[in-house]
Amino acid sequence: MNAIARAIDALNEGFGRLIAPLLAVITIIVIYDIAMRFLAGRPSDWAFDITKMLFGAHFMLMAAYALRHHAHVEVDVLKRLLSRRKQAVLELLGYLVFFVPFIWLMITFGWAFFERSFSRGETTYGMVSLPVYPIKGVIMVAAVLILLQATAIVIRATQQLREETV
């Protein structure tokens, strides 16, 4: 089980390192758009839509990486007062009762959202009609990565609970 948790960690670590440079790409596009506005007197038609989509993808796809590194908000002030066993129980309950069902809904509705967008050929409303389904597909991919990372956390909490019991 520990090997599974480590594999999930490695997957999300690698994916996070792959996606992180998107911020540099977004920055370059924004600088290009600003330069075109001031130097040529006309901003690009596509930059706003592209940067909005890339930032959305970056935000969603980095969520599992952030979860892996405990970068999300946690209420550890109370948690630290508990014994290690109670911390593991709290973590298990929190993930299994609240977190996993929410992420499962994200996957389910994300798929329907993506499928509808793809089948209708949905595009942006800007000057350049860009397809929207890729960014909607990112919702599902991100949710799967988050669910995997939650699985790794549940595995570790279960192991901690077993160790504390012995």
N, C-alpha and C positions, 0 to 999 in steps of 0.2 A: 504493500500500500504506500509505503514511503517513496518507493521508486515512481509511482504514479504521480504523487504530489510534486516530486522533484521535476518530473517530465513536464508537468503543467506549468510549473514555475519557469522552467527553461523556455517553453513555448512563449509565454507571455513576456518574458524578459527580452527574447529575441524580437518578438513582434513590436514591443515598445521601442526598442532601439531602431527598428526599421521605420516606424511611423514618426518618431520624434523629429527628424529633419524636415517634415512637412512644414513646420513653422518657418524654416528658412525659405522654402519655396513660396509660401504665402507672403512673406516679407518682401521678397524680390518682386513678386507680381504687384504688390501695393506700391513699392517704390517706382516701378516701371509706370504704373498708372498715374502716379503723381507727377512724374517727369513728363509724361505725354501731355498732361493737363497744362503744366506750366510752360513747357518748351514748344509744344506744337499747338497749344490752345484747344486741344480736344482729347478727353480721356478715352481709353479703350472701351469698346462696347461689351467686352466679355469679362473684364477683370473682376468686377463686383460679384457676379454670379459664381465665377470660378473660386474666388477666395472664400466666399460664403460656404460653398460646398466643401472645399478643402479643410476649412476650419471646423466645420461640423464633423467631417470624417476624422480629423485629428482628435477632437474632443471625445468622440465616441470610442475610437479605437485605443486611446490611451487609458481608458477607464480600468481595464483589467490589469494593466501595468501598474497603475496607481494603487489598485486594490492589493496587488502583490507586495507593494512597498509600504502599505498601511498609510497611504497619503490621503485617504478619505477621512471625513469627520467621524470620530469615534467618541463614545462617552467613557473614556478610560479612567476618569477621576473616581467613579464609583467602582468600576471593574477592578482597579488596583487594590481596593480595600478587601476584596474577596480572596479566599484561598485559591490555589491553582486549580483545584478540582471544580470549584464553583465557577471560576472563570471559564473553564472548558465547557461546562454545562450551559452557561450563559451564551457562549459563542455558538455552540451547537443549536440551541433553541433559536437564537437570533437569526442565524443563517437558514435553518430548515423551516422555520415558521414564517418569517417575514421576507428575507432576501431571495431565496431560491424561487418561491412562488411568483414574486414580482418579476424576476428575470425570465422565468418561464413565460409569463404573459408578454413580456417584451419580445421574446422569440416568436411566439404565436402570432401576435398582432403585427410584429415587424415583417413576418413572412407575407401576411395578407396585404400589408401596406406596399411592400415591394412588388408582389405579384400583380396587384391592381395597377400600379404605376407602369410596370413593364408591359402588361397586356394592352393598356390604353395608349402607350407611346407618350406618356406625360413628359412635357418639356417646361423649361422656365419661361417666365413671361417677359424677360428682358429683350434687349435689342437682338441678342443672339439666342436662339432657342436651343438650349442645351438639354440633353436627356436627364431626367430626374431619378430614374430607377437605380443608377449606381449608388447614389448617396443614400437612397432608401434601403438598398441591400446592405449597406454598412451597418445599419441599425441591428440587423440580424446577426451579422458576423461579430459585432462588438458584444452583443448579448450572449452569444455562444462562448466567447472568450471569457467574459465575466463569470458565466456559469461554471466554466472549467476552473477558474481561479477560486471560486466559492467552494467547489468540490475539494480542491487542495486544502483549503482552510478547514473544511469539515473533517477531512482525513486527519489533519494534524491535531485538531481538537479531540477527535475520537481517540487517537493514540495517547494524547496527554491524559485523557480521562482514564484510559486503561492503565497507564503507568502509575497514576495517583491511587488507583484502586488496589494495585498489587502491593 
